[in-house]
Amino acid sequence: MPDRPQAASVAGRIEEGTLLWEPTAEHAASARISGFMGWLATETGHRFDHYQALWSWSVEHPEAFWGALWRYFSLGPPVADADVLSRGDGVEGARWFVGTQINYVDVVRRHPEEHLAVIAENEAGDRVELTYGELLAEAGAAAAGLRRLGVGPGDRVAAVLPNGARAVAAFLGVASIGGVWSTCAPEFGVNSMVDRFLQIEPKVLLVTDSYEYGGQEFSLGEKARALTEALPGLTATVVVPANTTGSSSLGIDAVGWDQLVAEPAPLRPVPVPFDHPLWILYSSGTTGPPKAIVHGHGGIVLEHLKALTLHCDLGPGDRFFWFSTTGWMMWNFLVGGLLAGATIVCFDGNPMWPDPGRLWDLAERVGITFFGTSAPFIDALRRTGYVPKDHHRLAGLSTIGSTGAPLSPEGFAFAADQVVDGVMVASVSGGTDVCTAFIGSCPLLPVRAGEMQCRLLGAKVEAFDELGRPVIGETGELVITEPMPSMPIFFWDDHDGGRLHDSYFSVFPGVWRHGDWLKITESGGCVVYGRSDATLNRGGIRSGAADFYRVVDVVPGITDSLVVDTTELGSEGRLYLFVVLDAQAGGAAELTEEVRRRIRQELSPRHVPDEVVAVEKLPRTLNGKKIEVPARRILLGTAPETAVTPGAVDDRDALGAFVDLLVSLRSEAPS
């Protein structure tokens, strides 16, 4: 078992950089990344004595690195380095493996039929287990059913499904025929779903009849009817019962799941170009409608095999879990475990209901070896005082993964000390934009509190100062200065590429700016200090201010609003919603309750503000933009004169009153 130095008291403050874990020589030698390094030495002559040297080669010679991965994972005939990458303007416009064909599902099909592929459990304890053979058989039947409904290569299939085995089978069925998959979680509000799906004009909609959360069952009848009416391009809707033995029509003209998969058919994936669309994910919608981010088959296959096999050290003997809904990119990452031959473990429901031991009980019963979750979950668990190792036998658990927000040093120490002895804490950071982590874990490196272990192979991550110069040991803008295969192939309906350019490349030409604050340590570790923009993060689920405004600003009696989330460093902060009331509006208390009700219904219960504060006026920038970022910085302790420049706003008097309010709220907020 890897050595784990004793951390400082979990109850107290933990210094950033405190050593928590080190791999033994045996652990490092048996890691899959060590096997890859040995293969490189034998097959290519490249020899590396340590991880940092391997990383440097991977980002300085991306054509050679990604070409080597293609060969290492036996994805097809070898590709010459010159044909691996066609460069554009810096990172922007790169194309990969032009002329090469692949299908995501073909890689999943390589694993033994009898090996267990999926364990899926819901909040009520209902469990489904499928071998690779059984999963692919259901995917084959789903593919045949979708073909009967007219779905072919390039057609979009939208899904509103819980995190279960049928969602996995449906995705594989869609991908196998060259269709394009896109999901929203069932708890999303109708407006949030329409904002996403209307852009991509799906041909078929898959929708569950209900879902369970916190001991309550929620019907999707009204949502399904509203959604089908709002998507005029639909040719069919398929109702997928939440209960595996039941059926439901939801009162709409629909095909049942049992009808869709009624005719068994062999799964024969269609070869598609490397950059053929695989799925569409969505940005948080901070500055407008969510961006529809398209990823390709080949880029995702290569990236997920690299991240899951070499960095997460996953293989056929592992049971891989990451708590997620189908509306978060971590669901797609979890399904990627099938590429590596692991058994993926899906859970749908409230992770803390009926008590904080819910997921740890699951981990013990099914033998999870890699347990992934969010930083806010770890922090919330720490605050409850619940100590998993006092209640559960988790000897097989080797790694705890964390993402969704920066994990605090205290969160690191809690995960390292209070779950199971000898566990490695793998804190990672990436994004929906690339559907992976580009900073994260490596089984060859030590774990230090508050620090991610390394920049991942093939990800040339740097911290830029305000002049665009790379810095070490200082906080700067997180940028990526070499292309990665899983970067978006395009945004849907962004014909000239303008929205994609503005999203990532408008600040530093030819360089991807991600929107996080990053410090790279002298030893190569990384510390992410949160978003450098106004994205909101509740329970590890990113959402945008624009989603709030589309709900709040239509409430009668409200004329303006501003939302600010103070989440940082793995601790879920407070969510403030500031509103300006119409002079003729009724009581503030009634309006506050109406706002909370609409947000709960149209966004999700996780996004209900902690405080709704009425103000006389909200200042804006000179070009009319809301000032979320300065407000957040003030609430987090930045001096007002540093956080906002009075000359940059339209009303200095309104700014002064608002700043005074922010300072007052900061002083009153619970520590």
C-alpha positions, 0 to 999 in steps of 0.5 A: 500500500502506498505510504501516506505521511501523517497530515496535520489535524483535519479539524484545524487549518491545513497549510497548502502544500502539506504532504499527504501521500507518496507512492511506494516504488512498487505502486509506481512500478505497477501503474499503467503510466509506467507501462506506457513509459516502458512501451515508449522506450521499446517502441520509439526509443524515447526514455524518461526518468520522471513524469515531468520529462514525459510531460515536457516531451508530450507538449513539445512534440504533440504530433509524436505524443498523440500518434504514439497514443494512437498506436499504444491503444491499438486504435487503427493503423499507425499514422505518420506524425505529419498526418496527426496534427494539421495546425491552424492559428496557434491552438485555434483551428487545429485538426487531428488525424485527417482522413482517419476513421473510428467509432467510439463504440468499436473501442468499447466492443473490444472488451470481453462480453462476460466482463461486468460493464455497468452497475447502476443503482438509484436512490430507492436501492434498485440495481441493474447490472449488465455485462459488456455483452448485455449492454452492447446487445441493448445498445444494438437493439436501441440503434436498430429502433432509432434507425426505424425512427429515421435517425442516421449519421449526423442526426441529433438525439436529445435525452432527458434521463437519469444516470442509469444503465438505459442512458448508457445503452442509449448513448452507445446506440446513438453513437454506433450509427453516427448520430449525435448525443445530447443530454439534460438532467431530469431536474433541469427546468423546461426553459433550461432544456429548451435553451439547449435543445432548441439550438440543435434541432433533435430528431428524436427525444428520449425522456424519462417518466420520473426521477427520485431525489431526497425521498420524493418522486417527481413526474416529468409529465408537464416537462415532457409535454412542454418540451415536445411542443417547443421542439418542432423538428422532432419526429418521435419521442421515446418514453424511458420508464424510471422503473425498469419493470414499468412503462409509461406514456406521460400522456404524450404521443410517444414510443415506449422504450420496450418498443424501441428495443423490441427487435434484437439486432447486432451492434455494428458501429459505422466508421466515421471520420475522426472529427465526426460529432459524437455528442453536444455538451453545453456551456453554463450560459453566463453571457447568453444562451448556453453554447452548444459545444460539439466534440468528435469521436476520435478526440474523445476516445484518445483523450479519455483513454489517456486520462482514464488509463494513464492518469486515473490508472483504470483498467478491467479490474477496476470499478469506477464511480463518479457522482454525476447527473446526466447534465454534467460532463462528468457523466460522459467522463464516467461512461468513458470508463468503458473505453478502458474496460472498467466496470462503471458504477452509476448512481441517481439520487441525492448523495446525502440522503437519507444520511451522509453514508449513502454513497459510501455504503454503495462503495462498500457493497459493490467494491468501488476502487475509484470514487469520484465526487465533487469538492463541495460534496467532500467539504459538506461531508467534512462539516457533518462530522461523518467519518466514512472509515468509522462506518464502512470497510473500503479496503479496495478503494485506492483513489478518491477523485474530486472536481467541480470546484477547487478542493481546499487543503482541509478537503484534501486532508479529510479525504486522505485521512477519514475515508480509508488508510492509504487512499490517493486523493486525485483532485482534477480541473478541466471543463465541459469545453474539453470534456476532460481534465487538463490538470490532475492526478498521476500515480507516480507523484506525491499528493500535497494539500490544496495542490493538483499533482500535475499538468496532464500529458498532452495539455500544455497548461500555463499561467499567464500574467496580464501581459500574456507572459507565463509565470511560475509560483504566481497566480495568473490566467489559466491558458492552454498554448498547444492544441488538444484533440478533445477541444471543440470541433465547433459550436453548433450553429456557429457557422463562421466560428466567431462564437468559438473564437470569442469564447476562448481566443479573443484575449490571447490570440492563438492561445486558449484562455479558460477562465480560471485563476491558476498557480503552477508551483516550482515542483510542477503542481497546480493550484486553481483558485476559482473562476476568473469570470462570473460562472456560478457553481452550486453542488459542483454543477456549473450554471450561468448568471444568464440562466437566473436572469431569464427566470428572475427578470420576467417575475412581475414587480422585478425590474433588474437583478444581479446574482453572485456566487461566493463559492471558492476553494472547495467550500460552497459559499453563499448565493446572493440574488439582488433585485430591484423592485418596481415602485408598484410591486407588492410586498418584498416577502411575497416577491422573494418567495415567488422568485425562489419558487420559480428558480426551484422549478425552472432551474433546479433546487440547487440554485435557490439563492441563500439570500434575496436582497432588494436594492434601489438600483444596480450599477452597470458598466458603461456599456450596460453589463452587470457587475457580477465579478466586482460584486463577488470579489467584494463579498469575498473580501477584496477592498472595494477600491481594488475590486471596482473602478468608479469611472467604469460604471454608469452611476457612481451614487448607485455604486456607492450604495451598492458597495456599502451593502456588499461590505455589510453582507460580507461582515454578516455572512457566516464564517 
